[in-house]
Amino acid sequence: MEPLMPVNSASEPAPWWSEPAPKPKRASIPLGAAIALAVVAGLVGSAVGDFTTSGTLLGHKVNLVSVSSNIERAPGSIAGIAQRVLPSVVSISTETTSGSATGSGFIIESSGYILTNNHVVDGASGSGAITVTLNGGRTLPATIIGTDTAYDLAVLKISATNLKALQFGDSDKIQVGDPVIAVGSPLGLSGTVTSGIISAKDRAVSAGGSSGESSFINALQTDAAINPGNSGGPLVDATGAVIGVNSAIASLGSSIGGQSGSIGLGFAIPINQARKTANQLIKTGKATYPILGISLDLNYAQGGAKITNTPTGIRSGSPAEAAGLKAGDIITKFDGKAINGPDELIVVVRARNVGDKVTLTYLRDGTSHQTSVTLAAAQP
């Protein structure tokens, strides 16, 4: 860039009306004063130099005081909670013929049981390899105890003992606005801690895994930053107890490596549901969930959940058949809760238990009806 020229520079003639500028007077310093200034400057420089090297100033000893302040972190602070939770959170990596992937998980039993998302490990459920890295850096091979696509959960086992397991909280008691902390390995950055609040409860969220099957989650919504790689990690409350399993995010687009990033809309599987499923997987290697025994029209978007108007809309011998439901009926309420779409009905059903008796409100030929249904277990 060229330097800017001043206005009315010396190259321009002065206007005819301007007075000639008086010549500036040259300031002069007597020779003796100049020598004195030089000597003073030298003394100051010498004194500063002596101070910086020997701790003295003009011959006087100077003691620098070093203040050491200890920061007290309350057990309920984010730092205090993180210190208790981090030792129980692990990083999970999978290697398959189609590539590699990473995720998170957490220890639920000191003998080596780890809870994570099904979509973190489903690509390695056949011939792939799964490696778990503990918080201290120790790596161990892991085996799959059981997976469940319906709730997007999986339990792994590593050969280790005396591990620190996380405590379970009560996700039913969590309230909107409660503070929460998410822990995991976003984008492979293990031991990452982010904080936020519960933004909403009972969000109907569906997510597909690599196997092509969709999971339906009655999710907790949080604004704690959750990114790819956080999947399977814990969402904990203000006491450090797990109240959710981080599973999905909403995104406006793609960022690093084509992966979408956090916009403050993260979703977690409530731990009350995850604990039931984990217990089933540990005991039997598989889990079940409640059903009505109907097929839904996933393209119906006029309010409510419509049973497909086909011969397979109502399954033979199902709870729905016993309750008198018919193909083409539109379910509008589930135990008094409004149903706005098929995903919402699937989610609220799966959030209940096998054997629960619920009340359905439905429309048939424009007329509203009610019926009671006892939920049955899905058949493998």
C-alpha positions as CSV (number, residue, x, y, z in Angstrom):
1,M,0.0,0.0,0.0
2,E,1.3,3.4,-0.9
3,P,1.7,5.9,2.1
4,L,-1.0,8.5,2.4
5,M,0.1,12.0,1.5
6,P,-0.9,14.8,3.9
7,V,-3.3,17.4,2.7
8,N,-1.5,20.7,1.6
9,S,1.7,18.8,1.2
10,A,5.0,20.7,0.4
11,S,4.5,19.9,-3.3
12,E,1.4,22.1,-3.4
13,P,1.7,25.9,-3.5
14,A,0.2,27.8,-0.6
15,P,-3.0,29.7,-1.2
16,W,-2.5,33.4,-2.1
17,W,-4.4,34.5,1.0
18,S,-2.3,32.6,3.5
19,E,0.4,34.2,5.6
20,P,3.9,32.8,5.3
21,A,4.4,30.3,8.1
22,P,7.0,31.5,10.7
23,K,10.1,29.5,10.8
24,P,10.2,27.2,13.9
25,K,12.8,27.9,16.5
26,R,15.3,25.2,17.1
27,A,15.4,24.0,20.6
28,S,18.8,23.8,22.1
29,I,20.2,22.0,25.2
30,P,23.4,23.2,26.8
31,L,26.2,20.7,26.5
32,G,26.5,20.3,30.3
33,A,22.8,19.5,30.6
34,A,23.1,17.0,27.7
35,I,25.9,15.2,29.5
36,A,23.9,15.2,32.7
37,L,20.9,13.7,31.0
38,A,23.0,11.0,29.5
39,V,24.6,10.2,32.8
40,V,21.1,10.0,34.5
41,A,19.8,7.7,31.7
42,G,22.8,5.5,32.2
43,L,22.3,5.3,35.9
44,V,18.6,4.4,35.5
45,G,19.5,1.8,33.0
46,S,22.1,0.3,35.3
47,A,19.7,0.3,38.2
48,V,17.0,-1.4,36.2
49,G,19.4,-4.0,34.9
50,D,20.7,-4.7,38.4
51,F,17.1,-5.0,39.7
52,T,16.1,-7.5,37.1
53,T,19.2,-9.7,37.6
54,S,20.0,-9.5,41.3
55,G,16.7,-8.3,42.9
56,T,18.2,-5.0,44.1
57,L,17.3,-1.4,43.2
58,L,20.0,1.3,43.8
59,G,21.7,-1.0,46.3
60,H,18.5,-1.9,48.3
61,K,17.3,-5.5,48.5
62,V,13.9,-6.1,46.9
63,N,11.8,-9.2,47.8
64,L,9.2,-10.2,45.3
65,V,6.1,-11.7,46.9
66,S,4.6,-14.8,45.2
67,V,1.0,-15.3,45.9
68,S,-0.4,-18.8,45.6
69,S,-4.2,-18.9,45.7
70,N,-6.1,-22.2,46.0
71,I,-9.4,-22.3,44.0
72,E,-12.0,-24.1,46.0
73,R,-14.4,-26.1,43.8
74,A,-17.5,-27.1,45.5
75,P,-18.6,-30.7,45.0
76,G,-21.7,-29.4,43.2
77,S,-19.8,-27.2,40.7
78,I,-19.3,-28.3,37.1
79,A,-15.6,-28.9,37.9
80,G,-16.5,-31.0,40.9
81,I,-19.1,-33.1,39.1
82,A,-16.7,-33.6,36.1
83,Q,-14.0,-34.9,38.4
84,R,-16.4,-37.5,39.7
85,V,-17.9,-38.5,36.4
86,L,-14.9,-38.5,34.0
87,P,-13.3,-41.7,35.4
88,S,-16.4,-43.7,34.4
89,V,-16.7,-42.4,30.9
90,V,-15.0,-44.3,28.0
91,S,-14.2,-43.8,24.4
92,I,-15.3,-46.5,21.9
93,S,-13.8,-47.2,18.5
94,T,-14.9,-49.7,16.0
95,E,-13.0,-51.2,13.0
96,T,-14.9,-52.9,10.2
97,T,-14.3,-53.8,6.6
98,S,-16.2,-50.6,5.6
99,G,-14.1,-48.3,7.9
100,S,-13.8,-47.0,11.4
101,A,-16.0,-45.1,13.8
102,T,-15.9,-43.6,17.3
103,G,-18.3,-43.0,20.1
104,S,-18.7,-42.8,23.8
105,G,-20.0,-45.0,26.6
106,F,-20.0,-45.2,30.4
107,I,-19.4,-47.9,33.0
108,I,-22.6,-49.2,34.6
109,E,-21.1,-52.1,36.6
110,S,-17.6,-52.3,38.2
111,S,-16.9,-55.7,36.6
112,G,-16.7,-54.1,33.1
113,Y,-20.2,-53.6,31.8
114,I,-20.5,-50.5,29.6
115,L,-23.7,-48.8,28.2
116,T,-23.6,-47.1,24.9
117,N,-25.8,-46.5,21.8
118,N,-26.6,-49.3,19.4
119,H,-25.6,-47.1,16.4
120,V,-22.1,-46.7,17.9
121,V,-21.3,-50.4,17.6
122,D,-23.9,-52.0,15.2
123,G,-21.4,-51.8,12.3
124,A,-19.1,-54.1,14.3
125,S,-21.7,-56.6,15.5
126,G,-20.5,-59.1,13.0
127,S,-16.8,-59.4,12.2
128,G,-15.7,-56.0,13.4
129,A,-13.5,-55.2,16.3
130,I,-14.4,-52.9,19.2
131,T,-11.9,-51.1,21.4
132,V,-12.6,-49.3,24.6
133,T,-10.3,-46.6,26.0
134,L,-10.7,-45.9,29.7
135,N,-10.3,-42.4,31.0
136,G,-6.7,-43.0,32.1
137,G,-5.7,-44.1,28.6
138,R,-5.8,-47.9,29.0
139,T,-7.2,-49.7,26.0
140,L,-9.1,-53.0,26.1
141,P,-11.0,-55.1,23.5
142,A,-14.8,-55.2,24.1
143,T,-17.5,-57.7,23.2
144,I,-21.1,-57.0,22.6
145,I,-23.4,-58.5,25.3
146,G,-26.6,-57.3,23.6
147,T,-28.1,-54.6,21.4
148,D,-31.5,-53.2,20.9
149,T,-32.4,-51.2,17.8
150,A,-35.9,-50.1,19.2
151,Y,-34.3,-48.0,21.8
152,D,-30.8,-47.5,20.2
153,L,-29.0,-49.1,23.1
154,A,-26.2,-51.6,23.5
155,V,-24.2,-53.2,26.4
156,L,-20.5,-54.0,26.0
157,K,-18.2,-56.0,28.3
158,I,-14.5,-55.5,28.9
159,S,-12.2,-57.7,31.0
160,A,-11.5,-55.4,33.9
161,T,-12.5,-55.2,37.6
162,N,-12.9,-52.6,40.3
163,L,-14.0,-50.0,37.8
164,K,-15.8,-46.9,38.9
165,A,-19.4,-47.1,37.8
166,L,-21.7,-44.1,37.5
167,Q,-24.9,-43.8,39.6
168,F,-28.3,-43.8,38.0
169,G,-30.6,-40.9,38.6
170,D,-34.4,-40.6,38.0
171,S,-35.2,-39.2,34.6
172,D,-38.9,-38.9,35.5
173,K,-38.1,-36.3,38.2
174,I,-35.9,-34.1,36.0
175,Q,-37.5,-30.8,35.1
176,V,-37.2,-28.3,32.2
177,G,-34.5,-25.8,33.2
178,D,-32.5,-28.2,35.4
179,P,-28.8,-27.9,34.8
180,V,-27.1,-30.9,33.1
181,I,-23.6,-31.9,32.0
182,A,-22.7,-34.0,28.9
183,V,-19.5,-36.0,28.9
184,G,-18.0,-37.9,26.0
185,S,-15.6,-37.9,23.0
186,P,-17.0,-35.5,20.4
187,L,-15.0,-35.9,17.1
188,G,-12.6,-38.2,19.0
189,L,-11.7,-35.6,21.7
190,S,-12.0,-37.9,24.8
191,G,-13.0,-36.5,28.2
192,T,-14.9,-33.5,26.8
193,V,-17.3,-31.9,29.2
194,T,-20.1,-29.4,28.2
195,S,-22.9,-28.0,30.3
196,G,-26.4,-26.7,29.7
197,I,-30.0,-27.2,30.8
198,I,-32.9,-29.5,30.1
199,S,-34.6,-27.6,27.3
200,A,-37.7,-29.9,27.0
201,K,-39.0,-33.4,27.9
202,D,-40.8,-36.1,26.0
203,R,-39.5,-35.1,22.6
204,A,-40.4,-37.7,19.9
205,V,-37.1,-38.4,18.1
206,S,-36.4,-41.1,15.5
207,A,-33.0,-42.0,14.4
208,G,-31.7,-44.6,11.9
209,G,-28.7,-46.8,12.4
210,S,-26.4,-48.4,9.8
211,S,-28.6,-51.5,9.7
212,G,-31.4,-49.4,8.3
213,E,-33.8,-49.9,11.3
214,S,-35.1,-46.8,13.1
215,S,-35.0,-46.1,16.8
216,F,-37.8,-44.1,18.5
217,I,-36.8,-42.2,21.6
218,N,-39.0,-40.3,24.1
219,A,-36.1,-38.0,24.5
220,L,-34.8,-35.4,26.9
221,Q,-33.8,-32.3,25.0
222,T,-30.7,-30.3,26.1
223,D,-28.7,-27.3,24.9
224,A,-25.4,-28.8,26.3
225,A,-23.1,-29.1,23.2
226,I,-23.4,-32.6,21.8
227,N,-21.5,-33.5,18.6
228,P,-20.7,-36.6,16.6
229,G,-18.7,-38.9,18.9
230,N,-20.8,-37.9,22.0
231,S,-23.2,-40.7,21.2
232,G,-23.5,-43.2,24.0
233,G,-22.0,-40.8,26.6
234,P,-23.8,-39.8,29.8
235,L,-26.0,-36.8,30.5
236,V,-25.8,-36.2,34.2
237,D,-27.7,-34.0,36.6
238,A,-26.4,-31.5,39.3
239,T,-25.5,-34.4,41.6
240,G,-23.5,-36.3,39.0
241,A,-26.1,-39.0,38.5
242,V,-26.9,-40.2,35.0
243,I,-30.3,-39.1,33.7
244,G,-29.8,-39.8,30.0
245,V,-27.7,-41.4,27.3
246,N,-26.7,-38.8,24.6
247,S,-27.9,-40.1,21.3
248,A,-28.9,-37.6,18.6
249,I,-28.6,-33.9,17.6
250,A,-30.6,-31.6,15.3
251,S,-28.4,-29.7,12.8
252,L,-28.7,-27.1,10.1
253,G,-25.9,-28.4,7.9
254,S,-22.5,-30.0,7.7
255,S,-19.2,-28.9,9.2
256,I,-16.0,-30.8,9.9
257,G,-15.4,-33.7,7.6
258,G,-19.0,-33.5,6.4
259,Q,-20.3,-34.2,9.9
260,S,-23.0,-32.0,11.3
261,G,-22.3,-30.0,14.4
262,S,-24.2,-28.8,17.5
263,I,-26.7,-26.0,17.3
264,G,-27.8,-26.5,20.9
265,L,-30.4,-29.1,20.1
266,G,-29.2,-32.4,21.6
267,F,-31.3,-35.4,22.6
268,A,-30.8,-38.1,25.2
269,I,-32.5,-41.4,26.0
270,P,-34.0,-41.1,29.5
271,I,-32.0,-43.3,31.9
272,N,-35.1,-45.0,33.3
273,Q,-35.8,-46.5,29.9
274,A,-32.1,-47.2,29.3
275,R,-31.7,-49.0,32.7
276,K,-34.6,-51.4,31.9
277,T,-33.2,-52.2,28.5
278,A,-29.6,-52.6,29.9
279,N,-30.9,-55.0,32.6
280,Q,-32.6,-57.1,29.9
281,L,-29.6,-57.2,27.7
282,I,-27.3,-58.2,30.5
283,K,-29.6,-61.0,31.6
284,T,-30.8,-62.4,28.3
285,G,-28.8,-60.7,25.5
286,K,-31.9,-59.2,24.1
287,A,-34.6,-56.7,25.1
288,T,-38.3,-56.3,24.4
289,Y,-40.7,-53.4,24.2
290,P,-44.5,-52.9,24.5
291,I,-46.7,-52.7,21.4
292,L,-50.3,-52.1,20.4
293,G,-50.1,-54.5,17.4
294,I,-50.9,-52.1,14.6
295,S,-49.3,-50.7,11.5
296,L,-49.2,-46.9,11.1
297,D,-49.4,-44.8,8.0
298,L,-46.1,-42.9,8.4
299,N,-47.1,-40.4,5.6
300,Y,-50.3,-39.3,7.3
301,A,-49.9,-35.7,8.5
302,Q,-53.3,-34.4,9.3
303,G,-53.1,-34.8,13.1
304,G,-53.1,-38.0,15.0
305,A,-51.7,-41.4,14.1
306,K,-53.6,-43.3,11.4
307,I,-53.8,-47.1,11.3
308,T,-53.1,-48.2,7.8
309,N,-56.3,-49.0,5.9
310,T,-55.0,-52.4,4.8
311,P,-55.6,-56.0,6.0
312,T,-52.4,-55.8,8.0
313,G,-53.4,-52.6,9.8
314,I,-54.5,-54.6,12.8
315,R,-52.5,-57.7,13.6
316,S,-54.4,-60.8,14.5
317,G,-54.5,-61.5,18.2
318,S,-53.0,-58.1,19.1
319,P,-54.0,-55.8,21.9
320,A,-55.5,-53.4,19.4
321,E,-57.8,-56.1,17.9
322,A,-58.9,-57.1,21.5
323,A,-59.7,-53.4,22.1
324,G,-61.9,-53.1,19.0
325,L,-59.7,-50.9,16.9
326,K,-60.0,-51.2,13.2
327,A,-57.9,-50.3,10.1
328,G,-58.3,-46.7,9.2
329,D,-58.9,-45.5,12.7
330,I,-57.0,-42.3,13.7
331,I,-55.6,-42.3,17.3
332,T,-55.7,-38.8,18.7
333,K,-54.8,-39.3,22.4
334,F,-52.8,-41.8,24.5
335,D,-53.8,-41.7,28.2
336,G,-55.0,-38.1,27.7
337,K,-51.8,-37.0,25.9
338,A,-52.5,-35.5,22.4
339,I,-50.9,-37.4,19.6
340,N,-49.9,-35.3,16.6
341,G,-48.2,-37.9,14.4
342,P,-47.2,-41.5,14.1
343,D,-43.8,-41.0,15.6
344,E,-45.3,-39.6,18.7
345,L,-47.6,-42.6,19.2
346,I,-44.7,-45.1,18.7
347,V,-42.6,-43.1,21.2
348,V,-45.2,-42.9,24.0
349,V,-46.0,-46.6,23.6
350,R,-42.4,-47.7,23.9
351,A,-41.9,-45.4,26.9
352,R,-44.4,-47.7,28.8
353,N,-44.0,-51.2,30.2
354,V,-45.4,-54.5,28.9
355,G,-48.7,-55.2,30.7
356,D,-49.6,-51.5,31.2
357,K,-53.2,-50.7,30.6
358,V,-53.8,-47.4,28.7
359,T,-56.7,-45.4,27.3
360,L,-56.8,-44.5,23.6
361,T,-59.0,-41.9,22.0
362,Y,-59.6,-42.4,18.3
363,L,-61.6,-41.1,15.4
364,R,-63.7,-43.4,13.2
365,D,-65.7,-41.9,10.4
366,G,-65.3,-38.5,12.1
367,T,-66.7,-39.6,15.4
368,S,-64.5,-39.8,18.6
369,H,-64.4,-43.0,20.6
370,Q,-62.4,-44.3,23.6
371,T,-61.1,-47.8,24.4
372,S,-58.7,-49.4,26.9
373,V,-55.7,-51.4,25.7
374,T,-53.3,-53.7,27.6
375,L,-49.8,-53.4,26.0
376,A,-48.2,-56.6,24.9
377,A,-44.5,-57.5,24.4
378,A,-43.2,-57.3,20.8
379,Q,-42.3,-60.7,19.3
380,P,-38.8,-61.2,18.0
